[in-house]
Amino acid sequence: MYGDLLTVLRVDGTSGHKLIPNAFLEQLNSAIPTQVTAQGMPNPSEIVRLRPDIVEDRDKPYFDTWMRWDRECNRRPSAENRHKTLLLLGPDALAFSELINASSRWSSTDTKRGWKDHSH
């Protein structure tokens, strides 16, 4: 793993400083936040950019509204839509989506809407 770490960090040994994995990992761990703050929350477009596993409407990271499906027609939110809902809005929004059988609809511009604003 040491060689892999050197490759990832692009360390070629010319700096004159030896890479000590324990010290490096301790420094890395101490730099990772352990408390979430409103200021530290990434915005939806950052989350989409950093999460290649969000495949639905990558150009539309902002919540717009709920699009309800008729249960009689056996339609429901797609797996991709449920995944994006979970990652951008959280588990409560996903549960709500499933409860009302609705897909989250997304916008390319910040609508300033929260998922609870349209939960009636």
C-alpha positions, 0 to 999 in steps of 0.5 A: 500500500505504501507504493500506491500511496506514493503514486496517488500523492504523486510523491517521487522522493525529490522533496527531501522529506520522507513520507511517513504513512502514520504521520500523514494519515494522522494529519489527514484525519485531524483535517477531516471535520467531525461536526457538520455546520451549515457553512460546511455543507456542500451545495447540490451542484457540488454534491453532483459534481463529486458523486459520479454515481448520481446519474439522473439529470446531472445538469439539474442539481436543484430540487424543484417539486414532486411529480406524483405517479398514479399507483393504478398505472404501476408507475413509481420513481426510478432507482436513479431518481430515488438515489439522487433524492437520497443523496441530495435531499436525505432519507426523510425526503426519500421516505416521503417520495415513497409514501406519496409515490412521487419522483423528485423533479430537478432544476438547473437553477436554484429554485430555493425550494425545499422538498417540504415546501411542496409536500402537501 
